[in-house]
Amino acid sequence: MAQSIKATGNHHPATKEFGKVESIPTAQRRMSNWDMFATWIGANANNGTWYIGGVIAACGLATASTTLVIVGIISYALLAVASYMGYRTGLPAMALTRASFGLRGSFIPSVINLVQFIGWAAVNTFIAATSISYIFGELFGWPLYGKPGGTFGLIVGILIMSVLHLLSISVGERSVRLIERVGIILVVIFVLWESIVVFRTVSFHQIWQWQPPRNLRMSSGVAADTLAAFNLAWVTAASDFSRFTAKKSAATTASFAGANFGLFWFAFIGLFATIGTAVSLNHFDPNNSDPSTIAAKLGLGIIALLVIVLTSTTANAVNLMSAGSALTNMTHRLSLNVSLWIVTIAATIVTFIPVYLASFLDVFETFLDGIGMFLGPEIAIFLVDYFWLHQRQYHLSEFTKVKGDYWYTRGVNWVAVVSWLLGVVAYWGLKQITVIATTTGATFIAMALTAVVYGIAMRWLQPMVGARSVKD
């Protein structure tokens, strides 16, 4: 660890503390390269990733594939460097944002993370509950979701998934490791099986030649923003897991490789399966791109649906852990386990939104657009702050000090807050420029603009914001 990283607890007796944060000592870190690799495979080898692949199928195979690879590599390079921050400091992601946003200002990224990971947990729960409704249809003849009377089976599925999630997060980080190790084996079997079934049904040539109906076609820019929102969600959770590893390669290389492997693996399966189903049925509907519907149409049976339920549990172990970590940064009175129960119950409630208010696809796309708008600028700020302004040197003893190095103005770094708001506005404005919205997308451009504005403003306004530890 760097010399400038000081152990927690060495505070002057007269210094008031804002709220405790726990840095994991190197000697107590147990996650290996394989654990990190498997964790990030499991984070992406799930229903949501499959569904994303199905959604971008509306671009056609060539455009969707190219966009998927480019956006994945860029996004998870950012995941690797964010993961490095957790490895160096031993701190969770939202606690680290205290240095850039201020001790109180860090509530902004914490709220964003809390909302988005509860949302992701709800997305995966809904898809898994759909699988359970299909299982009930096979076993008991219950109406399928989408058919008259089919909502009951879905509701029962949501409640079952919520119980499974409470069990999965019951012992914290250890349960994540156990779930990922067991789940990844079954996921491998399922995906190989799915691949064989798809290519027995239609040829690669047919999938390559297929084009979506003009009225449903998606541009590369929309696909890029959709994928970026999906991928960047994990960047804000990177440190929550890398803080448990003592190896730099586990935090960076294993995280990058695992996240991309899981993304490419399942998104491509979703992409091929959705196009293959469209070719075989001569009908394309992006609302039916979820794995449960595809698996049912391909005749994969109950076992495949059970594996879909399992992959939801593996992904949500990560989602709920990150949401719980964000909640504990906002209120130190709650333990991590209590926070995990709270966010799991909240995710259950949120899962009912598409049941009664709108189609799942409409809710999902609105959710992704919001993530891209708010998350991208936040990530740009905390990465620039650590790697450029502070040159990878944070002082852990300052993370709880009122009027310390990271207190800024009454606990808020207004330069970071204003830069973030400008980044949000920039994202929205760029989306209105047709050539950008339909080609590159707005996400990464808005992030670059935010990084430049924040970096220059902090250098210029350093004496006024009280950033005493920023290197000249």
Residue, then its C-alpha position, 0 to 999 in steps of 0.5 A: m500500500a502507498q505510504s500516504i494511506k494512513a490507518t483509520g482511527n489515528h484521529h486527534p482527540a479534539t477532531k470531530e468525526f463525521g461518520k466511520v468508514e472501515s478500511i479492510p487491512t491487507a492481512q484480512r483480505r481473502m478474495s483471490n484472482w479467481d474469486m474476483f474473476a468469478t464475481w464479475i463473470g457472475a455479475n454479468a452472466n445473468n438475465g439482465t445481460w441477456y436481455i440487453g443483448g436482445v434489446i440491441a438486436a434491433c441494430g442488426l448483428a453487425t452493428a450490435s456486435t461491434t458496439l457491444v465489444i467497443v463499449g464493453i472494453i471502454s467501460y470495463a477499463l474504467l471498472a479496472v481503474a476504479s477497482y484499483m482504488g478499492y485495492r489501494t485504500g481498502l474502502p468501499a466505493m461510496a466512502l471513496t467519493r467523500a474525497s471528491f464530493g466532500l463528506r456530506g456531498s458524497f450523499i449525492p453519489s450514494v443516493i444515485n448508487l442506492v437507486q440504481f442498484i435497487g433498480w438493477a435488482a428489481v430488473n433481474t428479479f422481474i426477469a427471474a420471476t417471469s421464468i418462475s411463472y413459466i415453471f408454474g405454467e409447466l407444472f401446474g397449468w397456471p396461466l403464463y405472464g402476459k396472458p389473462g390471469g398470468t399476473f398471479g404467477l409472476i407475483v408469486g415468482i417475485l416473492i420467491m425471488s425476494v426470499l432467495h435474495l435475503l438468503s443470498i446476502s445473509v452472510g455478506e461478502r462470504s455469500v457472494r463468493l459462495i454463490e458465484r463459485v457454485g453458480i458459474i458452473l451451472v451457468v456454463i452448462f446452461v449457456l453451452w446448451e442454449s448455444i447448441v439449441v439456437f444454432r440447431t434452429v437457425s444457421f449463423h448465415q441466417i442470423w447474420q443476414w437478418q435485419p430488424p423491421r425499419n420501424l423497430r431499428m435501433s441506431s448505433g448511438v442509442a445502442a452505445d448509450t444503452l450498453a454504457a448505462f448497463n456497464l457503467a453501473w458496475v464501475t461505481a461498485a468496483s471498490d466494494f469488492s476489490r477492497f477484499t483482495a490483496k492482489k493488484s492483478a485481482a483488482t484490475t486484470a481479473s475484474f476487467a477480464g471477468a466483467n467483459f467475459g460475462l458481458f460478451w458471453f451472455a449479451f451475445i447469447g441474448l443477441f443470437a437467441t433473439i435474432g434466431t427466434a425472430v428468424s424462426l418465427n418470422h416475427f421480431d418483438p423487443n418486448n419478448s427479448d427476455p431469457s424466459t420468453i426466448a427459452a420457452k419459445l426454443g423449448l428448453g424446458i424447466i431446467a433452463l428456467l431454473v438456471i435463469v432463476l439462479t443467474s438472477t440470484t448471482a447477479n443480485a448478490v452483487n447488486l444488493m451488496s453495492a446498494g447496501s454499501a451505499l446506504t451505510n455511507m449515508t447513515h453509519r447507524l445501520s450495519l451492512n447486514v441491516s442495510l442489505w435487508i432494507v435494500t432487498i425489501a425496497a427492490t421487491i417493492v420496485t419490482f412491482i412497478p412494471v407489473y401495474l404501471a407500464s411494459f417492462l421494456d418501457v420501464f427498463e429503457t427509461f431506467l437505463d437512460g437515467i443511469g447514463m445521465f447521472l452515473g457517467p459524470e459521477i464516475a468521471i469526477f471520482l476517477v479524475d480526483y483520485f488519479w490526477l488531482h490526488q495522484r493516487q494518494y488519499h489519507l484515510s484518517e481524513f475521511t471522517k474529519v469534520k474540517g479535514d482535507y475532504w470537508y471542503t465547504r460545510g462538508v460539500n465540494w461544490v466544484a464537484v457538485v456543479s461539475w456533475l450537474l453540468g455533466v448531466v446537462a451535457y448528456w441531455g444536450l448531446k442526446q438532442i444532437t442527432v449526429i451524436a445521438t445516432t452514432t457515438g452516443a452521448t455517454f462517453i462524450a459527456m464524461a470527458l467534458t465533465a472530467v475536463v471541467y472538474g479537473i481544471a476548476m479544481r486546479w483553479l479554485q483549489p484555495m477557495v474549496g479547501a482541497r489542501s491535499v490536491k497536489d500541485 
